[in-house]
């Protein structure tokens, strides 16, 4: 199945599809921004407002974690992932870890 047709959903059921559960699946990434951007973010923290470099970093991290989730599910023989969720956390002051996780399923 081509990756662009691979279904990832936050719902438990995929309308019109019957499937069997393969098991849990994860996609992980940890990212950081460079020192110059960290200084800029520190200054923005003083005056307030959105820190766009960190927003971009988190967006990239979420996309990477979902791509890895899909890859890992396909390696398990899955056709889709249901109940997908995100978890994230800081590592130190300038690194962010993002996990996408869900249940890999095979259509029957």
N, C-alpha and C positions, 0 to 999 in steps of 0.2 A: 504494500500500500504506500503510495507517495506521501511524503511527510506533509505536504500542504493540504492533504485530505484527512490527516490524522485528527481525530476529535479529542479535544480537551475541554471538559466542562466542569463547572462547580456544582452541578446538580447530580443527584444520585441516579436518575434515569435518563436515558437517551430515547426520546420519542420514536417509536417504530422499530426499535432495536432490542433484540434479546441477546444476552451475553452471559458468560461465566467469568467469575473473578479469577484472575491470575495471582494477584498479590499487590502489596504496597510497592510504590515506586517513588523515587526522589530525583530531583535535579538541584544541584548545589553550586554556588559560586561565592567567592569572597573578592571584593574589589576595594580599591582605594584611589584617591585622587592625589595629584602631585603636590609638592610643598608650596609652590606658588599659589595654586588654587586654594590650598588650606589656609594660607595667610589671608587671601581675599574673603574666604568664608568666615574667618575669625573676625575680620573687620565688619562684615555684614551682621554678625551675631551681636555686635555692640549697638549698631544703629537699627536693627530689626529688618524684617522683610524676608522674602523667600531667598534661599541660597540655591540658585539655579544649577550650579555645578553639582551639588549633592543630589538635587532632584533628578538631574540627568543621570548621575551615577546609579541611583536607585532604580530608575527606569531601565537602564542597561542591564543591571543585575537581575531584575525580574524577568526580562526577556531572555537572558542567558539561562537562567534557572529553568524556565519553561522549555526552552530548546533542549536542554539536557534531560529534562523529564521525558520529553517525547522520545529522544534517542534511547534512553534507558528502557522505556516501555516497549519500544519496537524491538530491542534486543531480547526482551522477555517473550516476544511473540504476540504482543498486545495489538489490538486494533483501535483502542481508545483509552482515555483516562477519565474516570469519573471522580467526583468529590474532590477536585483539585483545590488546594489551599496554599497560602504563602505563610512563611515564618521568616522573621529577620531579626538581626541583632548586631550590635556594635562589637568590634574587637579592637580594643585600644581606642584611641581618639579619632582615628582617621580611616578605619576599615569597616566595611559593612558586609555581613554575610546574609545571603538570601537563599532560602530553601523553598522550592515548589514541591509539593507532595500530593499524592492521591492514590487511587486504586486503579491498577492496570486491569483491563478487561479484554476478553476475546469474544467476538461476535459468533453466535451459533445459528 
